[in-house]
Amino acid sequence: MLVITLTIMGAAAAVYWYLNREKQLKHLLSDFRYMLDMQGAGAGGLIDDLVNIRRNRIVLPDANKKIAVITGGARGIGTEVIKGLLKANVKVIMGIRKPEAAEKMIETMENGKNLRAFPLDLQSLRSVKEFAMTVLKEYPEINFLINNAGIMYGDYKLTEDGIESQFAVNHLSHFYLTHLLLPTLKNSGTVDEPSRVINVTSCGHFPGKIYFEDVNMKEHYDTIAAYAQSKLAQVMTARYLNKLLESEDANVKFYSVHPGIVDTDLFEHTIFKNLPWLKKIFFKTPEKGATPILFACFNKEIEEKGGLYISNCVAGITNRFSKNVDHQKRLFDLSCELTGIDSEKFGQNQL
């Protein structure tokens, strides 16, 4: 068995080298390691889904008069999260690039009248600020912030702010939005019912690290490493900000959530795009993927466990890099620098 495994790995390495032989050896080895590690993380995610699927459930409460802000939601997991929030009688504000895409959702979903959509482009910090201003003008109370929207893989691209696109969309714009909405989240939370911020991350964070000296990966771009970095940043930010807010005795709790390996179009830049039958067999449905996110919104037992990483409605396993407090602080400072925030005034009213 070992001989067969080594033979397959050797053949895969040879094919990978041939297809990418123009790259420097050190970059080639790094990319190959990330590819293998990400496959391992994905396999681990599938096993976790299989083992803990019975735990992946939530009983929706009546959360009448609560207000949630969610990024994305016009498709996939986000749509199912919105369905759950509306069933719980939550008023939902979507931030999406094309608000007209929500019109059918408003017409057809249960309690759809409680759904509104405003323009938001996470590849633009200017758009993030405009979205926050629009929301705060109409909604003086926010109980949930769900940083849901994300992208995976694709070619190298910088946003209008000069940030690598996966890092910008998955982490930095959500970091900035959290900062802008945090004063209202603080005011809306109570000791008995803290406001909650949920970062939708991925088990794909596991191979990752933060490239502090080259966060845009200009020296060498590997789309898998960039995705892992962005998802790792979401886990680390939830942990760091939760500790920061606890030190201020603020009634806000932060969580990061891996929704599972879910059958969505997020995999359009992977081999699974051409294997839809495989996704149908092994991957979660978007509805099942939404469940741990709704769990993070409503479960009472995790109120004393801020900073928790959740997978299938239980505490998940994160990588060693994410647990390093110095790394968390360094990421926080870097994120503040890139968004123009005074780190000493994070979460203070600046609109």
C-alpha positions in Angstrom: 0.0 0.0 0.0 2.8 2.4 0.9 4.6 1.6 -2.4 1.4 2.4 -4.3 0.8 5.6 -2.5 4.4 6.7 -3.1 4.2 5.8 -6.8 1.0 7.9 -7.2 2.5 10.8 -5.4 5.7 10.6 -7.5 3.6 10.5 -10.7 1.6 13.5 -9.6 4.7 15.4 -8.7 6.2 14.6 -12.1 3.1 15.8 -14.0 2.9 18.9 -11.8 6.5 19.7 -12.6 6.0 19.2 -16.3 3.0 21.5 -16.4 4.7 24.2 -14.4 8.4 23.7 -15.4 8.8 27.4 -16.2 8.6 28.3 -12.4 11.6 28.5 -10.1 12.2 25.3 -8.1 11.5 26.9 -4.7 8.2 28.3 -6.0 7.3 25.0 -7.7 7.9 23.1 -4.5 5.9 25.6 -2.4 2.9 25.5 -4.8 3.0 21.7 -4.9 3.0 21.6 -1.1 0.1 23.9 -0.9 -1.8 21.9 -3.4 -1.3 18.7 -1.4 -2.0 20.3 1.9 -5.2 21.9 0.6 -6.3 18.5 -0.7 -5.6 17.1 2.8 -7.6 19.9 4.4 -10.5 19.2 2.1 -10.4 15.5 2.8 -10.4 16.3 6.5 -13.3 18.6 6.0 -15.3 15.8 4.2 -14.5 13.4 7.1 -15.6 16.0 9.6 -18.9 16.5 7.8 -19.5 12.7 7.7 -18.7 12.2 11.4 -20.4 15.2 12.8 -23.4 15.6 10.4 -25.8 14.6 13.2 -24.6 17.6 15.2 -25.1 19.9 12.3 -28.5 21.2 13.3 -30.2 24.3 14.8 -33.6 25.1 16.1 -34.5 28.6 15.0 -35.8 30.9 17.7 -38.2 33.7 17.4 -35.8 36.6 17.0 -38.4 39.2 16.3 -37.1 42.8 16.2 -33.5 41.6 15.7 -31.5 43.0 12.8 -28.8 41.2 10.8 -26.4 42.5 8.2 -24.9 40.0 5.8 -22.5 40.3 2.9 -23.4 38.4 -0.2 -26.4 36.1 0.0 -27.7 36.2 -3.5 -26.7 32.6 -4.0 -25.3 29.5 -2.3 -24.9 29.3 1.4 -25.7 32.9 1.9 -29.2 32.5 0.4 -29.9 29.7 2.8 -28.6 31.7 5.8 -31.0 34.5 4.8 -33.9 32.1 4.6 -33.1 30.9 8.1 -32.8 34.4 9.5 -36.1 35.4 7.9 -37.8 32.3 9.3 -36.6 33.5 12.7 -38.3 36.8 12.1 -35.0 38.7 11.8 -34.9 41.8 9.6 -32.1 41.2 7.1 -29.9 43.7 5.3 -27.9 42.3 2.4 -24.8 43.9 0.9 -24.4 42.7 -2.7 -23.0 44.1 -5.9 -26.4 44.1 -7.7 -29.3 44.7 -5.2 -31.8 44.0 -7.9 -30.8 40.3 -7.6 -32.6 40.2 -4.3 -36.0 41.2 -5.7 -37.1 37.6 -6.4 -35.9 36.6 -2.9 -38.1 39.3 -1.4 -41.1 38.2 -3.4 -40.8 34.4 -2.8 -39.1 33.9 0.6 -41.1 33.4 3.8 -41.1 36.9 5.6 -39.4 38.3 2.5 -40.8 41.7 3.3 -38.2 41.8 6.1 -35.3 41.7 3.5 -33.6 44.7 2.0 -30.5 44.9 -0.2 -28.0 47.7 -0.7 -25.0 47.9 -3.1 -21.7 46.6 -1.8 -18.6 45.7 -3.7 -16.0 44.1 -1.4 -13.2 44.9 -3.9 -13.6 48.5 -2.9 -13.1 50.0 0.5 -14.9 53.1 -0.7 -18.0 50.9 -1.5 -17.7 49.3 2.0 -17.8 52.7 3.6 -20.8 53.8 1.5 -22.6 50.6 2.4 -22.0 51.1 6.1 -23.2 54.7 5.9 -26.4 53.7 4.1 -27.1 50.9 6.7 -26.4 53.1 9.7 -28.6 55.9 8.4 -31.6 53.6 8.3 -30.9 51.1 11.1 -29.7 52.5 14.5 -29.5 48.9 15.8 -27.6 45.9 14.5 -27.6 42.6 16.4 -25.8 40.3 13.9 -23.0 40.9 11.3 -22.4 38.0 9.1 -19.2 38.4 7.0 -20.3 35.8 4.5 -19.3 36.8 0.9 -16.1 35.3 -0.5 -14.2 34.2 -3.5 -11.8 31.3 -4.1 -8.9 30.9 -6.5 -8.7 32.6 -9.8 -5.9 34.7 -11.4 -3.8 37.3 -9.7 -5.7 40.6 -9.4 -5.3 43.8 -7.3 -8.3 45.7 -6.2 -8.7 49.5 -6.7 -7.1 49.9 -3.3 -4.0 47.9 -4.4 -4.9 44.7 -2.4 -4.7 41.1 -3.7 -8.3 40.3 -4.4 -8.8 37.2 -2.3 -7.3 38.9 0.8 -9.4 42.0 0.1 -12.7 40.3 -0.4 -12.5 37.5 2.1 -10.8 39.4 4.9 -9.8 43.1 4.6 -13.2 44.5 3.5 -15.0 42.6 6.1 -12.4 43.8 8.7 -13.2 47.4 7.6 -17.0 46.8 7.6 -16.7 45.3 11.1 -14.9 48.5 12.3 -17.5 50.8 10.8 -20.5 48.9 12.2 -18.9 48.0 15.6 -20.2 51.1 17.5 -23.8 50.2 16.6 -23.1 46.5 17.4 -21.8 47.5 20.8 -24.8 49.7 21.6 -27.2 47.0 20.4 -25.8 44.2 22.6 -26.6 43.5 26.2 -25.0 41.3 28.9 -27.8 38.7 28.3 -27.9 39.0 24.6 -24.5 40.2 23.1 -24.4 41.2 19.5 -22.6 38.7 17.3 -20.1 38.9 14.5 -19.6 35.8 12.4 -16.7 35.4 10.0 -17.5 32.7 7.4 -14.2 31.0 6.9 -13.1 27.5 5.7 -11.1 24.5 6.7 -9.0 25.7 3.8 -7.3 28.0 6.2 -5.4 25.1 7.6 -2.4 25.1 5.2 -2.2 28.8 5.4 0.1 31.5 6.9 0.1 35.3 6.7 2.7 36.7 4.4 3.3 39.8 6.5 6.2 41.1 4.4 4.3 40.5 1.1 0.6 40.1 1.8 -0.2 40.8 -1.9 2.2 38.0 -2.8 3.9 40.1 -5.5 7.1 38.0 -5.3 5.3 34.9 -6.3 1.5 34.3 -6.5 0.0 31.0 -5.7 -3.8 31.3 -5.8 -4.2 28.4 -3.3 -1.8 30.0 -0.8 -3.6 33.3 -1.2 -7.0 31.7 -0.5 -5.6 29.9 2.6 -4.1 33.2 3.8 -7.4 35.1 3.5 -9.4 32.4 5.3 -6.8 32.1 8.0 -7.1 35.9 8.5 -10.8 35.5 9.2 -10.1 33.0 12.0 -7.4 35.0 13.5 -9.4 38.3 13.4 -12.4 36.7 15.1 -10.1 35.5 18.0 -8.2 38.8 18.3 -11.2 41.1 18.1 -13.1 39.0 20.6 -10.3 39.4 23.1 -10.1 43.1 22.3 -13.8 43.6 22.9 -13.7 41.5 26.1 -11.0 43.8 27.5 -13.4 46.7 26.9 -16.3 44.8 28.5 -18.3 45.3 25.3 -21.3 43.2 24.7 -20.1 41.8 21.3 -19.0 38.2 20.6 -17.0 37.1 17.6 -17.0 33.7 15.9 -15.5 32.1 12.8 -17.4 29.3 11.1 -16.5 26.7 8.6 -19.8 25.8 6.8 -18.5 22.5 5.5 -17.5 21.3 2.1 -20.6 22.6 0.3 -21.9 22.2 -3.3 -21.7 25.8 -4.5 -20.3 27.6 -7.5 -17.3 28.6 -5.3 -15.6 25.6 -6.9 -15.8 27.0 -10.4 -12.0 27.4 -10.6 -11.3 23.8 -9.4 -11.5 20.3 -10.9 -14.9 19.9 -9.3 -16.4 22.2 -11.8 -16.4 19.3 -14.3 -17.4 16.7 -11.7 -20.9 17.9 -10.6 -22.0 14.3 -9.8 -19.1 14.0 -7.3 -20.2 17.1 -5.5 -23.7 15.9 -5.3 -22.6 12.6 -3.7 -20.0 13.9 -1.2 -20.6 17.6 -0.6 -23.1 19.2 1.8 -26.1 21.0 0.4 -26.1 24.8 0.8 -28.9 24.4 3.4 -26.7 22.1 5.5 -23.8 24.6 5.0 -25.9 27.4 6.4 -26.8 25.5 9.6 -23.5 26.2 11.5 -23.7 29.8 10.6 -27.2 30.1 12.0 -25.9 28.1 15.0 -23.3 30.8 15.6 -26.0 33.5 15.4 -28.5 31.9 17.8 -27.0 29.2 20.1 -27.1 30.3 23.7 -24.4 27.9 24.9 -21.6 29.6 23.0 -22.2 33.1 24.5 -19.3 32.5 26.9 -17.1 31.1 24.1 -16.4 34.1 22.0 -13.6 33.6 19.5 -14.7 30.0 18.9 -14.0 28.3 15.5 -17.1 26.3 14.6 -17.5 23.4 12.3 -20.7 21.3 12.1 -22.0 23.2 15.2 -19.1 22.1 17.4 -15.7 23.5 18.2 -13.4 22.8 15.2 -9.7 22.3 14.8 -7.6 25.3 13.7 -3.9 25.5 12.7 -1.1 26.5 15.0 -0.4 29.8 13.2 -3.9 31.0 14.0 -3.4 30.5 17.7 -0.3 32.6 18.0 -1.2 35.8 19.8 1.7 37.8 18.3 0.6 36.8 14.8 -3.0 37.9 15.6 -1.8 41.3 16.8 0.5 41.7 13.8 -2.4 40.9 11.5 -4.6 43.3 13.3 -2.1 46.1 13.0 -1.5 45.3 9.3 -5.2 45.3 8.6 -5.6 48.7 10.3 -2.7 50.1 8.3 -4.1 48.8 4.9 -7.6 50.3 5.7 -6.4 53.6 7.1 -7.7 52.9 10.6 -5.9 54.2 13.7 -5.5 50.9 15.6 -6.1 52.7 18.9 -9.5 53.8 17.7 -10.7 50.6 16.1 -14.4 50.2 16.4 -15.0 53.8 17.4 -17.4 56.0 15.5 -15.6 57.5 12.5 -18.5 58.0 10.1 
